[in-house]
Amino acid sequence: MADESGNFDFSRRSGASRYFILTTVTCTDFTVGDELLALRRDMVWRGLAVESEFHATDDSLEVRTEVFDLLRRHDFRVDATILEKAKAQPQTRASEETFYRYAWDYHLKHLAPKVV
């Protein structure tokens, strides 16, 4: 699983993020995903307000508590690459696609040898 945070605005204006962060979660098998899906279905049957996916910012405390209790029982690896956008070279920030590709290349270059 992977997610990113931040935007592609390299200015220092209000609303422009200072960092672009890539985060990946790796597991040895699909058990945690299967259990999260089962938990979501169970929550729907119990009438809890859940969206199509879990999102800690938007979910109720009850939903977050159950999700974190489930996650606590599993082993997984979390890796994040934090890029300070102001330090990106001009050629790297030439386009959103170029910066995005660079960010992923940099993240995977250091991560892949450790998880493969």
N, C-alpha and C positions, 0 to 999 in steps of 0.2 A: 504494500500500500504506500502511496506517496501523496504528498500535498505540498503546496507552496503558499507563502505569505509575502505580501508586499506588492508593489505595483511597478510599472515600467517608466514612471516619471522620474527623471534624473535631476530635476530641479530641487531647490531647497524651499519651494513654496509650501504653504499650508496644504495638507492632504497628500503630499508626496512622502512615501515611506523612506526612511533612512536605509533600511536593510531589505534585501530580498533573501528569503529563507526557504530552502528546500529540506523537507523532512521525509525520510523513508522508514517504514517499519517492516522488518523481516521476521518470519517465523519458520520453524522447521517443518510444519505441516499445516493443514487447513482447519484443524480442530477449533481454534479460537474463532475463525470466521463462521464455521458451522454453528457454534454455540451462540455467537452474537445474533445470527439470523433467527435461531430458535428463541432467544430471549426477546427479540423484537416482536416475533409472532405472539409469544406469550403475553407481552405487554399490551398488544392490540386486543387480544381476547379479554384481558382484564380491564380494558377501557382506558388505559393510560394514553395520554396525548403524546404520540410519537410520530415523527415525520418519516419520509421514505428512507432516511439515514440518520444515524445518531450524530449529534453535533453539540458538543459540550456547552457552547455559548448559548444555544437556543433551548436545550432540553431542561426539563424541570429537575429539581434537586433529587426527587425520587428516581427518575430515569437515570441521571448521572451516577447516583449511588449504586444502582444495580449493575450498570455497565462497568464501573470501576471495580466492584466486587468480583465480577466475572474475569476482568483482565488481570486482576491480582493473582489469580490461580494459574496463570500461563507464563511461560518464558518467551520473550520476544526481544528483538534488538531494535533500538531507535537511534537513527543517525540524522544529524542536521548539519547542513552547510549554510553558514551565515555569511552573506556577501554584503559588504558595505558599498552601496551603489556609487558613492562619490569617488571611490578608489578604482572604479572600472575604467579601463583604457578607452579612449575615444572610439577605436575600431570595434571594441566589444559592445559599446552602447549605440552602435550605428543603427540598429533596428531592434524591435522587441524580439524578433525571432533569433537574431544573432546573440543577444544577451541571454535569452532563455536557453538556447542550445549550449552556450558557454557554461552557464550555471549547472546544467545537468551533466555535461562532460566533466567538469571539475568535481562534482559530487561523486559521480560513479568511478572516476579515475582513482579516487582514494578509498571508496567503499568496496568496490567489486573484489579486489584481492583479499579483503578480510572476510567476506561472506560466502565466497565461492569455494 
